[in-house]
Amino acid sequence: MNIKPLILNTARRVRRTAYEFKHMHRPFFMAQLLAAAGVRGSIHIANANEIVISFPSLNFAKGGVIVTITPGTLNISVTGIHSIRDLLTLSTSDATLSKGNVATIGIYFIWNHDVTNNILLGSDGTLFPIMLQPGEFGFGRWNAAAFHAKSAAGTPQLEYCLIEA
């Protein structure tokens, strides 16, 4: 048996595979790898720490009380794959924020771009327990099916991002 053609053929496959690996588009890497392994269908592979928030410090000093919190970098893992980001002009009427393809809201980010008007936020369109003053932002986990917003006055712009749980 002549082993030379077998060695040359293997070397060509290794070089071709190395070239394809080097020039492969990252988002499609796992799908291509699974397809090559014979796994078919829609598969989501969960990663850890998909959301990274850098929050160096929070300092409060008043009346002799000093509070300093330094969370640093927060790493948050999510199981969902959908998100939506939008900039919305609000009025004093209730608006239900679009969720796009987000089935269950997990993480939210909100930012009031207005310089004079407050934005009120809530989960049902009747109670608005979260208030963003001009220029403020916030983020956290959401435990409701919907996200509602309205202006306390005027027409402020709200930037928001909802990430699937």
Residue frames relative to the residue before (quaternion, step in Angstrom):
aa qw qx qy qz dx dy dz
M 1.0000 0.0000 0.0000 0.0000 0.00 0.00 0.00
N 0.3172 -0.7439 0.5611 0.1767 3.55 -0.90 1.01
I 0.2295 -0.8175 0.5190 0.0979 3.58 -0.45 1.21
K 0.4974 0.6871 -0.4205 0.3220 3.63 1.22 -0.38
P 0.6700 0.4730 -0.3380 0.4616 3.73 0.76 -0.79
L 0.6269 0.5390 -0.3372 0.4503 3.59 1.04 -0.73
I 0.6600 0.4959 -0.3002 0.4778 3.60 0.97 -0.86
L 0.6615 0.5001 -0.3112 0.4643 3.61 0.90 -0.88
N 0.6500 0.5159 -0.3130 0.4619 3.60 0.94 -0.88
T 0.6510 0.5046 -0.3089 0.4755 3.59 0.98 -0.83
A 0.6449 0.5185 -0.3189 0.4622 3.60 0.96 -0.84
R 0.6433 0.5112 -0.3280 0.4662 3.62 0.98 -0.79
R 0.6544 0.5099 -0.3160 0.4603 3.60 0.95 -0.86
V 0.6445 0.5162 -0.3241 0.4617 3.59 0.98 -0.82
R 0.6568 0.4978 -0.3136 0.4717 3.62 0.93 -0.88
R 0.6571 0.5055 -0.3124 0.4639 3.61 0.93 -0.91
T 0.6627 0.4989 -0.3055 0.4675 3.58 0.93 -0.89
A 0.6407 0.5141 -0.3267 0.4674 3.60 0.98 -0.79
Y 0.6417 0.5101 -0.3216 0.4739 3.61 0.99 -0.81
E 0.6707 0.4925 -0.3023 0.4649 3.60 0.87 -0.94
F 0.6402 0.5225 -0.3250 0.4599 3.58 0.98 -0.81
K 0.6689 0.5080 -0.2970 0.4542 3.58 0.94 -0.91
H 0.7775 0.3424 -0.1691 0.4997 3.61 0.97 -0.83
M 0.4204 0.7212 -0.4544 0.3108 3.58 1.23 0.23
H 0.4459 -0.6586 0.5331 0.2883 3.56 -1.09 0.73
R 0.5252 -0.6974 0.3969 0.2834 3.57 -0.67 1.13
P 0.6689 0.5075 -0.3497 0.4156 3.67 0.77 -0.81
F 0.7297 0.4265 -0.2379 0.4787 3.57 1.10 -0.63
F 0.4099 0.7547 -0.4480 0.2485 3.56 1.28 -0.16
M 0.7055 0.4626 -0.2813 0.4573 3.60 0.74 -1.05
A 0.6369 0.5226 -0.3343 0.4577 3.59 0.97 -0.81
Q 0.6687 0.4878 -0.3002 0.4742 3.60 0.93 -0.86
L 0.6400 0.5257 -0.3210 0.4593 3.56 1.00 -0.82
L 0.6738 0.4855 -0.2920 0.4744 3.60 0.93 -0.91
A 0.6377 0.5191 -0.3303 0.4634 3.59 1.01 -0.79
A 0.6478 0.5137 -0.3164 0.4652 3.59 0.99 -0.81
A 0.6775 0.4726 -0.2834 0.4871 3.56 1.15 -0.64
G 0.5695 -0.6280 0.3703 0.3797 3.57 1.28 -0.04
V 0.5034 0.6254 -0.4398 0.4025 3.60 1.25 0.23
R 0.1140 -0.8165 0.5655 0.0241 3.57 -0.69 1.09
G 0.6592 0.5231 -0.3810 0.3830 3.56 -1.30 0.33
S 0.6182 -0.5391 0.4280 0.3794 3.51 -1.35 0.04
I 0.0403 0.8052 -0.5856 0.0846 3.53 -0.54 1.18
H 0.1472 -0.7598 0.6278 0.0833 3.57 -0.95 0.94
I 0.1642 -0.7756 0.6044 0.0790 3.52 -0.80 1.03
A 0.3413 -0.7654 0.5150 0.1799 3.56 -0.56 1.19
N 0.1735 -0.7500 0.6310 0.0958 3.52 -1.06 0.84
A 0.4367 -0.6620 0.5283 0.3032 3.55 -1.24 0.23
N 0.8574 0.1808 -0.1220 0.4660 3.54 -1.25 0.55
E 0.1430 0.8157 -0.5447 0.1324 3.59 0.82 0.99
I 0.7298 0.3150 -0.2030 0.5718 3.59 1.17 -0.53
V 0.0303 -0.7817 0.6228 -0.0133 3.54 -0.84 1.03
I 0.0518 -0.7957 0.6031 -0.0210 3.56 -0.68 1.15
S 0.1844 -0.7730 0.5998 0.0930 3.55 -0.80 1.04
F 0.0799 0.7844 -0.6003 0.1337 3.54 -0.49 1.25
P 0.2537 -0.8391 0.4542 0.1587 3.59 0.20 1.25
S 0.7948 -0.2416 0.1764 0.5279 3.62 0.76 -0.94
L 0.1908 -0.7117 0.6608 0.1431 3.50 -1.41 0.35
N 0.0316 -0.8091 0.5862 -0.0270 3.56 -0.68 1.12
F 0.0087 -0.7740 0.6329 -0.0174 3.56 -0.97 0.93
A 0.0966 0.7844 -0.6063 0.0880 3.57 -0.83 1.01
K 0.3168 0.7227 -0.5620 0.2480 3.58 -0.61 1.18
G 0.8560 0.1034 -0.0882 0.4989 3.56 -1.03 0.83
G 0.7126 -0.4557 0.2597 0.4659 3.56 1.02 0.72
V 0.6180 0.5143 -0.3494 0.4811 3.59 1.27 -0.03
I 0.0475 -0.7830 0.6202 0.0031 3.54 -0.91 0.96
V 0.0045 -0.7775 0.6282 -0.0298 3.55 -0.84 1.06
T 0.0078 0.7819 -0.6225 0.0310 3.55 -0.87 0.97
I 0.0287 -0.7695 0.6378 -0.0148 3.54 -0.88 1.02
T 0.0431 -0.8116 0.5826 -0.0087 3.58 -0.79 1.01
P 0.0846 -0.8410 0.5329 0.0411 3.61 0.24 1.21
G 0.3197 -0.7617 0.5099 0.2400 3.62 1.12 -0.53
T 0.7598 -0.2983 0.2601 0.5158 3.55 -0.85 -0.99
L 0.1769 -0.7742 0.6026 0.0788 3.54 -0.82 1.06
N 0.1443 -0.7766 0.6100 0.0632 3.57 -0.86 0.98
I 0.0512 -0.8091 0.5849 -0.0266 3.56 -0.72 1.13
S 0.2167 -0.7664 0.5929 0.1190 3.56 -0.90 0.95
V 0.0766 -0.7772 0.6235 0.0372 3.56 -1.08 0.76
T 0.4017 -0.7186 0.5117 0.2458 3.57 -1.16 0.53
G 0.6213 0.5616 -0.3399 0.4279 3.60 1.17 -0.51
I 0.3454 -0.7457 0.5354 0.1949 3.55 -1.31 0.31
H 0.6587 0.5196 -0.3075 0.4490 3.62 1.25 -0.15
S 0.0216 0.7730 -0.6339 0.0095 3.52 -1.27 0.53
I 0.1124 -0.7582 0.6334 0.1063 3.53 -1.32 0.26
R 0.0603 -0.7617 0.6448 0.0191 3.53 -1.12 0.78
D 0.1085 0.8041 -0.5723 0.1190 3.56 -0.82 0.98
L 0.2551 -0.7006 0.6409 0.1826 3.53 -1.36 0.37
L 0.0479 -0.8342 0.5453 -0.0665 3.54 -0.48 1.28
T 0.2826 -0.7228 0.6025 0.1863 3.58 -1.01 0.85
L 0.2145 -0.8136 0.5348 0.0773 3.56 -0.67 1.14
S 0.2011 -0.7126 0.6487 0.1758 3.53 -1.40 0.22
T 0.6813 -0.4749 0.3450 0.4373 3.58 -1.23 -0.19
S 0.5643 0.5583 -0.3928 0.4643 3.59 1.30 0.07
D 0.5901 -0.5858 0.4315 0.3501 3.56 -1.17 0.65
A 0.0462 -0.7683 0.6382 0.0164 3.56 -1.05 0.85
T 0.2793 -0.7231 0.6058 0.1794 3.56 -0.95 0.90
L 0.3801 -0.7423 0.5040 0.2247 3.57 -0.62 1.11
S 0.5018 -0.6497 0.4845 0.3024 3.55 -1.01 0.85
K 0.2683 -0.7636 0.5697 0.1424 3.56 -1.01 0.88
G 0.3439 -0.7387 0.5116 0.2724 3.60 1.20 -0.22
N 0.7902 -0.2489 0.2178 0.5159 3.60 -0.77 -1.06
V 0.4325 0.6956 -0.4667 0.3336 3.60 1.27 0.08
A 0.2896 -0.7725 0.5424 0.1584 3.59 -0.58 1.14
T 0.7911 0.0333 0.0246 0.6103 3.57 0.79 -1.06
I 0.3837 -0.7281 0.5177 0.2339 3.57 -0.68 1.10
G 0.1520 -0.7921 0.5872 0.0683 3.55 -0.85 1.00
I 0.8036 0.0509 0.0319 0.5922 3.54 0.61 -1.21
Y 0.0900 -0.7850 0.6097 0.0623 3.57 -1.06 0.75
F 0.0912 -0.7276 0.6743 0.0869 3.52 -1.33 0.51
I 0.0096 -0.8020 0.5960 -0.0399 3.60 -0.83 1.00
W 0.0044 -0.8017 0.5961 -0.0439 3.57 -1.06 0.80
N 0.2645 -0.7561 0.5832 0.1347 3.57 -0.75 1.10
H 0.2152 -0.8127 0.5330 0.0953 3.60 -0.49 1.21
D 0.5277 0.6509 -0.4037 0.3674 3.59 1.26 -0.15
V 0.3783 -0.7358 0.5171 0.2193 3.58 -1.19 0.53
T 0.7872 0.2980 -0.1736 0.5113 3.62 1.22 -0.16
N 0.7650 0.4005 -0.1976 0.4639 3.63 1.04 -0.65
N 0.4222 -0.6898 0.5379 0.2379 3.54 -1.17 0.76
I 0.2324 -0.7315 0.6228 0.1520 3.55 -1.28 0.54
L 0.2174 -0.7697 0.5925 0.0961 3.54 -0.96 0.96
L 0.0889 -0.8124 0.5763 -0.0048 3.57 -0.91 0.98
G 0.1212 0.7894 -0.5939 0.0970 3.53 -1.11 0.74
S 0.5668 -0.6407 0.4249 0.2960 3.53 -1.34 0.00
D 0.8107 0.2973 -0.1429 0.4837 3.62 1.13 -0.40
G 0.5624 -0.6339 0.3861 0.3645 3.62 1.18 0.04
T 0.7072 0.4014 -0.2770 0.5120 3.60 1.25 0.02
L 0.7554 0.2332 -0.1431 0.5954 3.57 1.08 -0.70
F 0.0744 -0.7982 0.5978 0.0019 3.57 -0.91 0.96
P 0.0438 -0.8665 0.4971 0.0128 3.62 0.38 1.20
I 0.6910 0.4279 -0.2849 0.5081 3.62 1.17 -0.35
M 0.0348 -0.7895 0.6127 0.0003 3.57 -0.87 0.98
L 0.1558 -0.7577 0.6282 0.0837 3.53 -0.94 0.98
Q 0.2715 -0.7404 0.5907 0.1706 3.55 -0.71 1.03
P 0.7354 -0.4250 0.2715 0.4526 3.61 -1.21 0.29
G 0.8404 0.1846 -0.1648 0.4822 3.56 -0.90 1.01
E 0.5642 0.6197 -0.3934 0.3781 3.60 1.20 -0.18
F 0.1355 -0.7605 0.6286 0.0904 3.53 -1.33 0.40
G 0.0310 -0.7933 0.6067 0.0395 3.54 -1.29 0.20
F 0.0474 -0.7759 0.6274 0.0449 3.55 -1.28 0.32
G 0.2363 0.7699 -0.5748 0.1447 3.54 -1.22 0.39
R 0.6143 -0.4977 0.4356 0.4304 3.54 -1.30 -0.30
W 0.2545 -0.7631 0.5808 0.1250 3.56 -1.07 0.80
N 0.1149 -0.8070 0.5787 0.0274 3.56 -0.88 0.98
A 0.6013 0.4998 -0.3884 0.4876 3.56 0.72 1.11
A 0.5902 -0.6103 0.4095 0.3340 3.56 -1.24 0.47
A 0.7998 0.1979 -0.0857 0.5603 3.60 1.08 -0.66
F 0.2538 -0.7279 0.6192 0.1495 3.53 -1.36 0.35
H 0.0695 -0.8162 0.5735 -0.0118 3.60 -0.56 1.20
A 0.0199 -0.7910 0.6115 -0.0026 3.55 -1.17 0.64
K 0.0897 0.7596 -0.6438 0.0213 3.53 -1.29 0.48
S 0.5047 -0.6379 0.4950 0.3056 3.51 -1.31 0.38
A 0.4592 -0.6366 0.5347 0.3131 3.56 -1.13 0.61
A 0.7552 -0.1317 0.0935 0.6353 3.58 1.21 -0.62
G 0.7905 0.3164 -0.2205 0.4759 3.57 -1.20 0.48
T 0.4877 -0.6444 0.5081 0.2977 3.54 -1.32 -0.42
P 0.0041 0.8319 -0.5542 0.0295 3.61 0.43 1.17
Q 0.3909 -0.6880 0.5574 0.2514 3.54 -1.30 0.41
L 0.1513 -0.7719 0.6153 0.0518 3.51 -0.97 1.02
E 0.1586 -0.7373 0.6487 0.1024 3.54 -0.89 0.99
Y 0.0524 0.8109 -0.5800 0.0575 3.55 -0.85 0.93
C 0.1027 -0.7446 0.6555 0.0728 3.48 -1.35 0.46
L 0.0883 -0.7722 0.6286 0.0267 3.56 -0.87 1.03
I 0.1073 -0.7946 0.5971 0.0255 3.56 -0.84 1.01
E 0.5272 -0.6758 0.4283 0.2862 3.52 -0.85 1.06
A 0.5318 -0.6416 0.4615 0.3043 3.55 -1.07 0.84
